[in-house]
Amino acid sequence: MIRCGFCGHEFAEEEGIRGCGKCGKPGGCSMVRCPRCFYENPLELKVLKKLKNLMKRKKENSL
């Protein structure tokens, strides 16, 4: 889940609007636009995603 840095809306990465291609960054844009306000947010790092999933599983197993 990504939380928009502007409006606070939480959305799945798949719901966001991927890079528009207008900025011309070499290697492509790694930003995702919020579907509510269109603010560009950085993607969550893969390492951070894995850590969140690990913590979530550990919490579920401890219940």
N, C-alpha and C positions, 0 to 999 in steps of 0.2 A: 504494500500500500504506500502511496505517496501522499503526503499532506502538502497542499498548496501553500507556498510561503506568503502569498498575498491574501487569499480569502479564507484559508484554513480548511477547505474542502478536501476530504480524503477520497482518493480514487485509486483503482487498480491501474497498474502501468499500461495494461491493454486498453483501458478506457481513455487514456490521455491521447493527445494529438502529437504524433512524432514529428521530428524536425521538419521544418517547411522547406529547407534547402536554399533559402534566400540569403543567409548570412555568409555563405561561401567559405566556411571553415574547412581547412584541409582535413580529410579523414572523416568528414561528416559531423553532424551536430548530435550531441548527446543530451539534448534537452527534450522535455516532454511538456506540452502545454496543458494546463488545467482545462477540463471540458466545461467548467462553469464560467471562469473569468478570462481564460486564455493566457494567463501568466505563465512564463517559461520557468520550469523547475528542473533542476539537475536530476538525473537518474540516480536511484539508490545503488550504491556500490554492491557488487556481488558478494563480497566478504561480509558486508553488513547484513544482507539478506540471509546468508547462511547462518550467521550468528543469531539473528532473530528467530529463525526456524528452529535452531538447536535449543534456544532458551524456551521457546513455546512447547516443544516436545518434552523437555525436562520438567516443565511446570505441569503439563498434563499427566505425566507419569507419576508425579509425586502426590497427586490427588487420590 
